[in-house]
Amino acid sequence: MDYESVRVVDRPTAISIAGVSPRTWDRLEARGETPPKTRLSPNRTGYRLADLKAWLDARRMGEAPQTKSTESLNSA
């Protein structure tokens, strides 16, 4: 089992990973535009790292820039 894919982080860590301010996160959450929460206990929720990664990937704009290593792979 890949434990990293099911690892759950708290809200401040999720916000830090996303690279947004807490206020921006609040606005995104109010619009239903954040990754789904995972309930850990009656009073504790968090966000799965796999969900955060998928959320960030879905919000990506454009293609990744070419680096020398990927340019050489593409020309081979």
Secondary structure, 3 states (H helix, E strand, C coil): CCHHHHCEECHHHHHHHHCCCHHHHHHHHHCCCCCCCEEEECCEEEEEHHHHHHHHHHCCCCCCCCCHHHHHHHHC
